[in-house]
Amino acid sequence: MYYNSKNVEYARTLRREMTPWERKLWYCYLNKYPLRFYRQKPIGKFIADFYCPKANLVIELDGGGHYNPDAEKKDAERTIALEQYGLKVIRFCNLDIDRNFRGVCECIDKEVYYRTTLPLSR
């Protein structure tokens, strides 16, 4: 998959400095997932929070800064750009991670299952 090589070092920094919500999703769920997920993966000119190549799935976690008109517009444009690579983008707000972690995990399971039709061992 194409990526902007200028984003590689920045992606490494983002992996070292994950938000608490990214850490929770990664360490409590995705890093042991039956299919491989990558964190802070450069794709095109963007860096996806989490990416599963087998499912062509991008997971984005949105904090409070994503909920204003300018940010929502940029997120929509980003989603459209990633979908042009054949990827499905699902978004969760940080409050979802705090208040409904199990529901977030179930949503991810359903999307992965739908996109891969592989039985999951969870």
DSSP file (Angstrom, degrees, kcal/mol; ACC not computed):
  #  RESIDUE AA STRUCTURE BP1 BP2  ACC     N-H-->O    O-->H-N    N-H-->O    O-->H-N    TCO  KAPPA ALPHA  PHI   PSI    X-CA   Y-CA   Z-CA
    1    1 A M              0   0    0      0, 0.0    84,-0.0     0, 0.0     2,-0.0   0.000 360.0 360.0 360.0 136.2    0.0    0.0    0.0
    2    2 A Y        +     0   0    0     41,-0.1    42,-3.1     2,-0.0     2,-0.3  -0.317 360.0 168.2 -63.0 142.8    1.3    3.4   -0.9
    3    3 A Y  B     -a   44   0A   0     40,-0.3     2,-0.7    42,-0.1    42,-0.2  -0.983  41.9-105.2-151.8 156.9    2.4    5.8    1.8
    4    4 A N    >   -     0   0    0     40,-2.3     3,-2.5    -2,-0.3     4,-0.3  -0.735  25.6-148.1 -82.2 115.8    4.2    9.0    2.1
    5    5 A S  T >  S+     0   0    0     -2,-0.7     3,-1.1     1,-0.3     4,-0.5   0.723  93.9  70.4 -61.2 -20.2    7.7    8.1    3.4
    6    6 A K  T 3> S+     0   0    0      1,-0.2     4,-0.5     2,-0.1    -1,-0.3   0.720  93.3  58.4 -67.3 -18.9    7.8   11.5    5.3
    7    7 A N  H <> S+     0   0    0     -3,-2.5     4,-2.6     1,-0.2    -1,-0.2   0.583  82.7  84.5 -86.0 -10.0    5.2   10.1    7.6
    8    8 A V  H <> S+     0   0    0     -3,-1.1     4,-2.0    -4,-0.3    -1,-0.2   0.940  92.9  42.3 -62.5 -49.7    7.2    7.1    8.8
    9    9 A E  H  > S+     0   0    0     -4,-0.5     4,-2.0     1,-0.2    -1,-0.2   0.897 115.0  51.2 -65.8 -38.7    9.2    8.9   11.5
   10   10 A Y  H  X S+     0   0    0     -4,-0.5     4,-2.5     1,-0.2    -1,-0.2   0.894 107.6  53.4 -64.0 -39.2    6.1   10.7   12.7
   11   11 A A  H  X S+     0   0    0     -4,-2.6     4,-2.0     2,-0.2    -1,-0.2   0.894 106.7  52.6 -62.1 -39.5    4.2    7.4   12.9
   12   12 A R  H  X S+     0   0    0     -4,-2.0     4,-1.9     2,-0.2    -1,-0.2   0.913 109.3  49.5 -61.9 -41.9    7.0    6.0   15.1
   13   13 A T  H  X S+     0   0    0     -4,-2.0     4,-1.8     1,-0.2    -2,-0.2   0.926 109.3  51.3 -62.1 -44.3    6.6    9.0   17.4
   14   14 A L  H  < S+     0   0    0     -4,-2.5    -1,-0.2     1,-0.2    -2,-0.2   0.853 107.1  54.2 -63.2 -33.8    2.8    8.5   17.5
   15   15 A R  H >< S+     0   0    0     -4,-2.0     3,-0.8     1,-0.2    -1,-0.2   0.898 111.1  45.4 -65.4 -39.9    3.4    4.8   18.5
   16   16 A R  H 3< S+     0   0    0     -4,-1.9    -2,-0.2     1,-0.2    -1,-0.2   0.807 119.3  42.1 -70.7 -28.7    5.6    5.8   21.4
   17   17 A E  T 3< S+     0   0    0     -4,-1.8    -1,-0.2    -5,-0.2    -2,-0.2  -0.268  79.8 164.2-116.8  45.3    3.2    8.6   22.5
   18   18 A M    <   -     0   0    0     -3,-0.8    -3,-0.1     1,-0.1    -4,-0.0  -0.249  41.1-110.3 -61.8 150.3   -0.2    6.8   22.1
   19   19 A T     >  -     0   0    0      1,-0.1     4,-2.7    -5,-0.1     5,-0.2  -0.338  32.7-104.4 -71.3 162.8   -3.2    8.4   23.9
   20   20 A P  H  > S+     0   0    0      0, 0.0     4,-2.2     0, 0.0     5,-0.1   0.860 123.4  51.1 -57.2 -34.8   -4.6    6.6   26.9
   21   21 A W  H  > S+     0   0    0      2,-0.2     4,-2.3     1,-0.2     5,-0.2   0.888 109.7  48.3 -73.0 -39.3   -7.6    5.4   24.7
   22   22 A E  H  > S+     0   0    0      2,-0.2     4,-2.6     1,-0.2     5,-0.2   0.915 111.6  51.5 -63.8 -42.4   -5.3    4.1   22.0
   23   23 A R  H  X S+     0   0    0     -4,-2.7     4,-3.2     2,-0.2     5,-0.5   0.928 109.8  49.2 -59.8 -45.3   -3.2    2.3   24.6
   24   24 A K  H  X S+     0   0    0     -4,-2.2     4,-2.2     1,-0.2     5,-0.2   0.946 113.6  44.7 -61.9 -48.4   -6.3    0.7   26.1
   25   25 A L  H  X>S+     0   0    0     -4,-2.3     5,-2.6     2,-0.2     4,-0.7   0.906 119.5  43.2 -63.6 -40.4   -7.6   -0.5   22.7
   26   26 A W  H  <>S+     0   0    0     -4,-2.6     5,-2.6     3,-0.2     3,-0.3   0.970 121.9  34.4 -69.4 -55.2   -4.2   -1.8   21.7
   27   27 A Y  H  <5S+     0   0    0     -4,-3.2    -3,-0.2     1,-0.2    -2,-0.2   0.766 123.7  42.9 -78.1 -25.2   -3.0   -3.5   24.9
   28   28 A C  H  <5S-     0   0    0     -4,-2.2    -1,-0.2    -5,-0.5    -2,-0.2   0.533 136.5  -8.5 -96.3  -6.4   -6.4   -4.7   26.1
   29   29 A Y  T ><5S+     0   0    0     -4,-0.7     3,-1.0    -3,-0.3    -3,-0.2   0.457 118.9  51.8-150.4 -62.5   -7.6   -6.0   22.7
   30   30 A L  G > <S+     0   0    0     -5,-2.6     3,-1.5     1,-0.2     7,-0.3   0.799  97.9  62.9 -72.2 -31.0   -6.0   -5.4   19.3
   31   31 A N  G 3 <S+     0   0    0     -5,-2.6    -1,-0.2     1,-0.3    -4,-0.1   0.704 112.5  38.8 -70.7 -14.8   -2.4   -6.6   19.9
   32   32 A K  G <  S+     0   0    0     -3,-1.0    -1,-0.3    -6,-0.3    -2,-0.2   0.202  87.7 133.7-111.6  12.9   -3.7  -10.1   20.7
   33   33 A Y    <   -     0   0    0     -3,-1.5     4,-0.1     1,-0.1    -3,-0.1  -0.292  67.8-118.5 -66.1 147.5   -6.3  -10.1   18.0
   34   34 A P  S    S+     0   0    0      0, 0.0     2,-0.4     0, 0.0    -1,-0.1   0.811 103.5  50.0 -58.8 -30.5   -6.5  -13.3   15.7
   35   35 A L  S    S-     0   0    0     -5,-0.0     2,-0.2     1,-0.0    -2,-0.1  -0.848 103.7 -99.6-105.3 148.0   -5.8  -11.1   12.7
   36   36 A R        -     0   0    0     -2,-0.4    18,-0.4    -4,-0.1     2,-0.4  -0.459  36.6-170.4 -72.5 131.4   -2.8   -8.7   12.7
   37   37 A F        -     0   0    0     -7,-0.3     2,-0.4    -2,-0.2    15,-0.2  -0.922   8.6-150.8-113.5 145.3   -3.5   -5.1   13.4
   38   38 A Y  E     -B   51   0B   0     13,-2.9    13,-2.4    -2,-0.4     2,-0.4  -0.877  11.0-138.8-109.9 147.9   -0.9   -2.3   13.0
   39   39 A R  E    S+B   50   0B   0     -2,-0.4    11,-0.3     1,-0.2    10,-0.2  -0.876  79.1   3.4-109.3 144.5   -0.9    0.8   15.1
   40   40 A Q  E    S-     0   0B   0      9,-3.0    -1,-0.2    -2,-0.4     9,-0.2   0.951  85.2-178.4  49.2  61.0   -0.2    4.3   13.6
   41   41 A K  E     -B   48   0B   0      7,-1.7     7,-2.8    -3,-0.3     2,-0.3  -0.803  26.5-127.9 -96.4 120.1    0.2    2.9   10.1
   42   42 A P  E     +B   47   0B   0      0, 0.0     2,-0.4     0, 0.0     5,-0.3  -0.511  34.2 171.4 -65.0 128.0    1.1    5.3    7.3
   43   43 A I  E >   -B   46   0B   0      3,-2.5     3,-2.5    -2,-0.3   -40,-0.3  -0.966  60.6 -41.0-139.5 120.3   -1.5    4.9    4.4
   44   44 A G  B 3  S-a    3   0A   0    -42,-3.1   -40,-2.3    -2,-0.4    38,-0.0  -0.410 123.3 -27.7  59.0-131.6   -1.4    7.4    1.6
   45   45 A K  T 3  S+     0   0    0    -42,-0.2    -1,-0.3    -2,-0.1     2,-0.2   0.309 128.3  78.1 -95.4   9.1   -0.7   10.8    3.1
   46   46 A F  E <  S-B   43   0B   0     -3,-2.5    -3,-2.5    32,-0.1     2,-0.5  -0.620  70.8-134.6-112.9 169.5   -2.4    9.8    6.4
   47   47 A I  E     -B   42   0B   0     -5,-0.3     2,-0.3    -2,-0.2    -7,-0.1  -0.971  23.9-147.4-124.5 114.3   -1.5    7.9    9.5
   48   48 A A  E     -B   41   0B   0     -7,-2.8    -7,-1.7    -2,-0.5    -8,-0.2  -0.583  11.9-136.3 -80.6 140.1   -4.3    5.5   10.5
   49   49 A D  E    S+     0   0B   0     -2,-0.3    -9,-3.0     1,-0.2     2,-0.3   0.958  89.7   1.1 -58.7 -50.9   -4.7    4.9   14.3
   50   50 A F  E    S-BC  39  59B   0      9,-1.6     9,-2.4   -11,-0.3     2,-0.4  -0.995  70.1-172.0-140.6 144.6   -5.1    1.1   13.7
   51   51 A Y  E     -BC  38  58B   0    -13,-2.4   -13,-2.9    -2,-0.3     7,-0.2  -0.993  12.2-168.7-143.7 130.7   -5.1   -0.9   10.4
   52   52 A C  E  >> - C   0  57B   0      5,-2.7     5,-2.1    -2,-0.4     4,-0.7  -0.944   5.7-168.5-117.0 106.6   -5.9   -4.5    9.6
   53   53 A P  T  45S+     0   0    0      0, 0.0     3,-0.5     0, 0.0    -1,-0.1   0.856  84.5  57.9 -66.6 -34.4   -4.7   -5.4    6.1
   54   54 A K  T  45S+     0   0    0    -18,-0.4   -17,-0.1     1,-0.2    -2,-0.0   0.843 118.3  32.8 -64.2 -31.6   -6.6   -8.8    5.9
   55   55 A A  T  45S-     0   0    0     -3,-0.4    -1,-0.2     2,-0.1    33,-0.2   0.432 102.6-129.2-100.6  -1.5   -9.9   -7.0    6.6
   56   56 A N  T  <5 +     0   0    0     -4,-0.7    32,-2.8    -3,-0.5     2,-0.4   0.939  60.1 150.1  48.6  49.8   -9.0   -3.8    4.8
   57   57 A L  E   < -Cd  52  88B   0     -5,-2.1    -5,-2.7    30,-0.2     2,-0.4  -0.940  36.3-167.8-122.8 132.8  -10.1   -2.0    7.9
   58   58 A V  E     -Cd  51  89B   0     30,-3.1    32,-2.7    -2,-0.4     2,-0.5  -0.969   7.7-160.0-115.5 133.3   -9.0    1.2    9.5
   59   59 A I  E     -Cd  50  90B   0     -9,-2.4    -9,-1.6    -2,-0.4     2,-0.4  -0.967   8.6-169.5-114.2 125.9  -10.0    2.1   13.1
   60   60 A E  E     - d   0  91B   0     30,-2.7    32,-2.4    -2,-0.5     2,-0.5  -0.951  10.2-154.3-116.4 133.9   -9.9    5.7   14.1
   61   61 A L  E     - d   0  92B   0     -2,-0.4     2,-0.5    30,-0.2    32,-0.2  -0.934  14.9-155.9-106.2 126.9  -10.2    7.0   17.7
   62   62 A D  E     - d   0  93B   0     30,-3.0    32,-2.1    -2,-0.5     2,-0.1  -0.897   6.8-165.8-111.1 122.8  -11.5   10.6   17.9
   63   63 A G    >   -     0   0    0     -2,-0.5     3,-2.0    30,-0.2     4,-0.2  -0.224  49.1 -75.3 -89.3-172.9  -10.9   12.8   20.9
   64   64 A G  G >  S+     0   0    0      1,-0.3     3,-1.5     2,-0.2    -2,-0.0   0.753 124.1  68.5 -58.8 -28.1  -12.6   16.1   21.6
   65   65 A G  G 3  S+     0   0    0      1,-0.3    -1,-0.3     2,-0.1     3,-0.2   0.588  90.0  65.3 -69.4  -9.0  -10.7   18.0   19.0
   66   66 A H  G <  S+     0   0    0     -3,-2.0     2,-0.5     1,-0.2    -1,-0.3   0.509  83.4  79.1 -88.8  -4.9  -12.6   16.1   16.3
   67   67 A Y    <   +     0   0    0     -3,-1.5    -1,-0.2    -4,-0.2    -2,-0.1  -0.373  69.7  88.3-110.2  56.0  -15.9   17.5   17.1
   68   68 A N  S  > S-     0   0    0     -2,-0.5     4,-2.8    -3,-0.2     5,-0.3  -0.944  88.4-102.0-137.3 160.4  -16.0   20.9   15.5
   69   69 A P  H  > S+     0   0    0      0, 0.0     4,-1.9     0, 0.0     5,-0.1   0.858 118.8  47.7 -55.3 -41.9  -17.0   21.8   11.9
   70   70 A D  H  > S+     0   0    0      2,-0.2     4,-2.3     1,-0.2     5,-0.2   0.937 115.2  44.7 -65.6 -45.7  -13.5   22.1   10.5
   71   71 A A  H  > S+     0   0    0      1,-0.2     4,-2.8     2,-0.2     5,-0.2   0.893 111.6  52.8 -66.3 -39.5  -12.3   18.8   12.1
   72   72 A E  H  X S+     0   0    0     -4,-2.8     4,-2.2     2,-0.2    -1,-0.2   0.890 109.6  49.8 -63.0 -38.1  -15.4   17.0   11.0
   73   73 A K  H  X S+     0   0    0     -4,-1.9     4,-2.4    -5,-0.3    -2,-0.2   0.931 111.9  47.4 -65.2 -45.3  -14.9   18.1    7.5
   74   74 A K  H  X S+     0   0    0     -4,-2.3     4,-2.5     1,-0.2    -2,-0.2   0.899 111.6  51.0 -63.1 -40.9  -11.2   17.0    7.5
   75   75 A D  H  X S+     0   0    0     -4,-2.8     4,-2.5     2,-0.2    -1,-0.2   0.898 109.9  49.9 -63.5 -39.9  -12.2   13.6    9.0
   76   76 A A  H  X S+     0   0    0     -4,-2.2     4,-2.3     2,-0.2    -2,-0.2   0.917 112.0  47.5 -64.7 -42.9  -14.8   13.1    6.3
   77   77 A E  H  X S+     0   0    0     -4,-2.4     4,-2.3     2,-0.2    -2,-0.2   0.896 112.0  50.8 -63.7 -40.1  -12.3   14.0    3.6
   78   78 A R  H  X S+     0   0    0     -4,-2.5     4,-2.6     2,-0.2     5,-0.2   0.914 109.5  50.4 -63.2 -44.1   -9.8   11.6    5.2
   79   79 A T  H  X S+     0   0    0     -4,-2.5     4,-2.5     1,-0.2    -2,-0.2   0.932 110.7  49.0 -60.7 -46.7  -12.4    8.8    5.3
   80   80 A I  H  X S+     0   0    0     -4,-2.3     4,-1.2     1,-0.2    -1,-0.2   0.916 111.4  50.0 -59.7 -43.8  -13.2    9.3    1.6
   81   81 A A  H  < S+     0   0    0     -4,-2.3     4,-0.3     1,-0.2     3,-0.3   0.914 112.5  46.3 -62.8 -43.5   -9.5    9.3    0.7
   82   82 A L  H ><>S+     0   0    0     -4,-2.6     3,-1.5     1,-0.2     5,-1.3   0.871 107.4  57.6 -67.7 -36.2   -8.9    6.0    2.6
   83   83 A E  H ><5S+     0   0    0     -4,-2.5     3,-2.0     1,-0.3    -1,-0.2   0.786  94.0  67.4 -64.9 -25.7  -12.0    4.4    1.1
   84   84 A Q  T 3<5S+     0   0    0     -4,-1.2    -1,-0.3    -3,-0.3    -2,-0.2   0.688  95.1  57.1 -67.4 -16.7  -10.5    5.1   -2.3
   85   85 A Y  T < 5S-     0   0    0     -3,-1.5    -1,-0.3    -4,-0.3    -2,-0.2   0.344 128.4-101.7 -88.4   4.1   -7.8    2.5   -1.3
   86   86 A G  T < 5S+     0   0    0     -3,-2.0     2,-0.3     1,-0.3    -3,-0.2   0.668  78.5 140.2  83.8  17.5  -10.6    0.0   -0.7
   87   87 A L      < -     0   0    0     -5,-1.3     2,-0.5    -8,-0.1    -1,-0.3  -0.657  48.9-137.9 -96.3 149.3  -10.5    0.4    3.0
   88   88 A K  E     -d   57   0B   0    -32,-2.8   -30,-3.1    -2,-0.3     2,-0.5  -0.911  19.4-155.4-100.5 131.4  -13.4    0.6    5.5
   89   89 A V  E     -d   58   0B   0     -2,-0.5     2,-0.4   -32,-0.2   -30,-0.2  -0.938  11.3-176.3-111.3 124.3  -13.0    3.3    8.1
   90   90 A I  E     -d   59   0B   0    -32,-2.7   -30,-2.7    -2,-0.5     2,-0.4  -0.960   9.8-156.6-118.2 142.4  -14.8    2.9   11.5
   91   91 A R  E     -d   60   0B   0     -2,-0.4     2,-0.4   -32,-0.2   -30,-0.2  -0.911  11.8-177.8-121.6 142.5  -14.6    5.6   14.1
   92   92 A F  E     -d   61   0B   0    -32,-2.4   -30,-3.0    -2,-0.4     2,-0.2  -0.990  23.7-129.3-131.9 143.1  -15.1    5.6   17.8
   93   93 A C  E >>  -d   62   0B   0     -2,-0.4     4,-1.1   -32,-0.2     3,-1.1  -0.579  29.9-110.7 -85.9 158.9  -14.9    8.5   20.2
   94   94 A N  H 3> S+     0   0    0    -32,-2.1     4,-2.0     1,-0.3     3,-0.2   0.834 118.0  62.3 -58.6 -32.5  -12.7    8.3   23.2
   95   95 A L  H 3> S+     0   0    0      1,-0.2     4,-3.3     2,-0.2     5,-0.4   0.846  96.9  58.5 -62.8 -32.3  -15.8    8.2   25.4
   96   96 A D  H <> S+     0   0    0     -3,-1.1     4,-2.4     1,-0.2     8,-0.3   0.908 105.9  48.8 -61.1 -40.6  -16.8    4.9   23.7
   97   97 A I  H  < S+     0   0    0     -4,-1.1     4,-0.4    -3,-0.2    -2,-0.2   0.902 117.3  42.1 -64.8 -40.9  -13.5    3.4   24.9
   98   98 A D  H  < S+     0   0    0     -4,-2.0     3,-0.2     2,-0.1    -2,-0.2   0.916 128.1  25.9 -70.6 -44.7  -14.2    4.7   28.4
   99   99 A R  H  < S+     0   0    0     -4,-3.3    -3,-0.2     1,-0.2    -2,-0.2   0.693 134.3  22.7-100.4 -21.4  -17.8    3.9   28.7
  100  100 A N     X  +     0   0    0     -4,-2.4     4,-2.1    -5,-0.4    -1,-0.2  -0.278  64.5 148.2-144.6  52.6  -18.5    1.0   26.4
  101  101 A F  H  > S+     0   0    0     -4,-0.4     4,-2.5     1,-0.2     5,-0.2   0.898  77.4  52.0 -59.2 -43.2  -15.2   -0.8   25.7
  102  102 A R  H  > S+     0   0    0      1,-0.2     4,-2.5     2,-0.2    -1,-0.2   0.911 108.9  50.9 -60.7 -41.8  -16.9   -4.2   25.3
  103  103 A G  H  > S+     0   0    0      2,-0.2     4,-2.2     1,-0.2    -1,-0.2   0.878 108.7  51.8 -63.3 -38.4  -19.3   -2.7   22.7
  104  104 A V  H  X S+     0   0    0     -4,-2.1     4,-2.3    -8,-0.3    -2,-0.2   0.936 110.9  47.9 -61.7 -46.8  -16.4   -1.2   20.8
  105  105 A C  H  X S+     0   0    0     -4,-2.5     4,-2.6     1,-0.2    -2,-0.2   0.895 111.1  50.4 -62.7 -40.5  -14.6   -4.6   20.7
  106  106 A E  H  X S+     0   0    0     -4,-2.5     4,-2.5     2,-0.2    -1,-0.2   0.894 109.4  51.4 -64.7 -39.2  -17.9   -6.3   19.6
  107  107 A C  H  X S+     0   0    0     -4,-2.2     4,-2.3     2,-0.2    -2,-0.2   0.912 110.5  48.4 -63.1 -42.9  -18.3   -3.8   16.8
  108  108 A I  H  X S+     0   0    0     -4,-2.3     4,-2.8     2,-0.2     5,-0.3   0.933 110.9  51.6 -62.4 -45.8  -14.7   -4.4   15.6
  109  109 A D  H  X S+     0   0    0     -4,-2.6     4,-2.9     1,-0.2     5,-0.2   0.931 110.7  47.9 -55.6 -48.0  -15.3   -8.2   15.7
  110  110 A K  H  X S+     0   0    0     -4,-2.5     4,-2.7     1,-0.2    -1,-0.2   0.909 112.9  47.5 -62.7 -42.5  -18.4   -7.8   13.6
  111  111 A E  H  X S+     0   0    0     -4,-2.3     4,-2.3     2,-0.2    -1,-0.2   0.921 113.7  47.1 -67.0 -43.1  -16.7   -5.6   11.1
  112  112 A V  H  X S+     0   0    0     -4,-2.8     4,-1.6     2,-0.2     5,-0.4   0.935 114.0  48.3 -62.7 -45.6  -13.7   -7.9   10.8
  113  113 A Y  H  X S+     0   0    0     -4,-2.9     4,-3.3    -5,-0.3     3,-0.4   0.935 112.6  48.0 -60.7 -46.7  -15.9  -11.0   10.5
  114  114 A Y  H  < S+     0   0    0     -4,-2.7    -1,-0.2     1,-0.2    -2,-0.2   0.889 115.4  44.8 -60.1 -40.4  -18.1   -9.3    7.8
  115  115 A R  H  < S+     0   0    0     -4,-2.3    -1,-0.2    -5,-0.2    -2,-0.2   0.656 129.5  23.6 -83.5 -15.1  -15.0   -8.2    5.8
  116  116 A T  H  < S-     0   0    0     -4,-1.6    -2,-0.2    -3,-0.4    -3,-0.2   0.609  83.1-143.7-120.1 -20.3  -13.1  -11.5    6.1
  117  117 A T     <  +     0   0    0     -4,-3.3    -4,-0.1    -5,-0.4    -3,-0.1   0.739  54.9 138.4  53.4  26.5  -15.8  -14.1    6.7
  118  118 A L        -     0   0    0     -6,-0.3    -1,-0.2    -5,-0.2     2,-0.2  -0.825  61.3-113.3 -95.0 136.8  -13.3  -15.9    8.9
  119  119 A P        -     0   0    0      0, 0.0     2,-0.3     0, 0.0    -1,-0.0  -0.506  33.0-135.7 -67.0 136.6  -14.6  -17.3   12.2
  120  120 A L        -     0   0    0     -2,-0.2   -11,-0.0     1,-0.1    -7,-0.0  -0.696   5.7-141.2 -95.4 147.2  -13.1  -15.4   15.1
  121  121 A S              0   0    0     -2,-0.3    -1,-0.1     1,-0.2     0, 0.0   0.126 360.0 360.0 -92.8  21.7  -11.7  -17.2   18.1
  122  122 A R              0   0    0    -13,-0.0    -1,-0.2     0, 0.0   -13,-0.0   0.417 360.0 360.0-103.3 360.0  -13.1  -14.5   20.5
